[in-house]
Amino acid sequence: MTASIPFIDLKAQYARLKPAIAARIQRVLEHGQFILGPEVKELEAALARIAGCREAIGVASGTDALRMVLMAEQIGRGDAVFLPGFTFTATAEVVIAVGATPVFVDVAEASYNLDPAALARAIDDTRRRGALKPRAVMAVDLYGLPADYGALDAVCRAQDLFLFADAAQSFGAHRGNRAVGSLAPVTATSFYPAKPLGAYGDGGALFTDDAARAEILRSIRAHGAGGAQYDIVRLGTNGRLDTLQAAILLAKLEVFADELAARERVAQSYDRRLAGHVTLPPREAGSTSAWAQYGIRVANRDRVAARLKAQGIPTAIHYPLPLHLQPAFRQYGSGEGQLPVSEAVARTILSLPMHPYLDEPTVARIADAVVAATHA
């Protein structure tokens, strides 16, 4: 029987880091500061150094991070927030959660990230309609590749909109000589276990160079508290990163750079073996990806996935429907045909196993099976 391949191999990572993780957890158990303990501040400092920014704020999840950004900017009812239609549900749900309205924008064929030209058209159209006030743009770094923040910033400056980043999949990546976390005025990321830097539960972080904004975000993280615990100065939430998760992330940071390099090696190996047989994932000159996913595009996706599954090779679809076609969000879109690139990608995308512990023979096995399945 052919051995099954894990889609993401967290067990291999744990085997490598077991002593470091155990030591970190033991220290937390001994000092007993389970909420906002010293490991949270230590982690925040380490994350800020990697991101190349002044402030990092540990939070309870990537979703909380996004919602807290909107709360800090006082975005709510009557406001329009522009975001890509091809992304995970959290990108849109946080907009609705604060009372604002998501406006779905198409992605670029070359990156699967927010298309600046489509964004400009969507903003103009929203202003003409007059029902909503354009307030913010939430860019998403899909699959680990940073969006074109230079072009998006130009659009936002011209339209007087606030730009922030949903970097749930891209922490550790770069665009030019700048790291994710320093590409937008505020960046949110996730430490969900399957992310390139993952905790053993939910977790996330916010990044900014603005000290005043960071102070507001820290206040929102702790129920809107001001200088004293029960001095409530604004509407907040319980959005704190717990100390045990911070300790685990500190242990994982010891090998993070090495794991990112390994992900790139795996991606390059896939590229070499699959070129000419499938549509490869986007790459952009001068940018690196964190390779949260390695997504190919194939016309006969379901058949290919079924053939791979029969050989013990798992796949996933990130994502089968653009958000404007999801039942929960249809009222915010205009139906099929609204976002043609997003819809085409959703029909053909297929994620292959991607993690730092894939060896070359396993990559070869997967790639050979993909090639055979696409030509069967």
Sequence and secondary structure as in RCSB ss.txt:
>XXXX:A:sequence
MTASIPFIDLKAQYARLKPAIAARIQRVLEHGQFILGPEVKELEAALARIAGCREAIGVASGTDALRMVLMAEQI
GRGDAVFLPGFTFTATAEVVIAVGATPVFVDVAEASYNLDPAALARAIDDTRRRGALKPRAVMAVDLYGLPADYG
ALDAVCRAQDLFLFADAAQSFGAHRGNRAVGSLAPVTATSFYPAKPLGAYGDGGALFTDDAARAEILRSIRAHGA
GGAQYDIVRLGTNGRLDTLQAAILLAKLEVFADELAARERVAQSYDRRLAGHVTLPPREAGSTSAWAQYGIRVAN
RDRVAARLKAQGIPTAIHYPLPLHLQPAFRQYGSGEGQLPVSEAVARTILSLPMHPYLDEPTVARIADAVVAATH
A
>XXXX:A:secstr
      SS HHHHHHHHHHHHHHHHHHHHHH   BS HHHHHHHHHHHHHHT SEEEEES HHHHHHHHHHHTT 
 TTEEEEEESSS THHHHHHHHTT EEEEE B TTTSSB HHHHHHHHHHHHHH SSEEEEEEEE GGG    HH
HHHHHHHHHT EEEEE TTTTT EETTEETTSSSSEEEEE  TTSSS  SS  EEEEES HHHHHHHHHHHBTTB
 SSTT B S   B B BHHHHHHHHHHHTTHHHHHHHHHHHHHHHHHHHBTTBB     TTB    S EEEE TT
HHHHHHHHHHTT   B S SS GGGSGGGGGGS  TTSSHHHHHHHHHEEEE   TT  HHHHHHHHHHHHHHHT
 
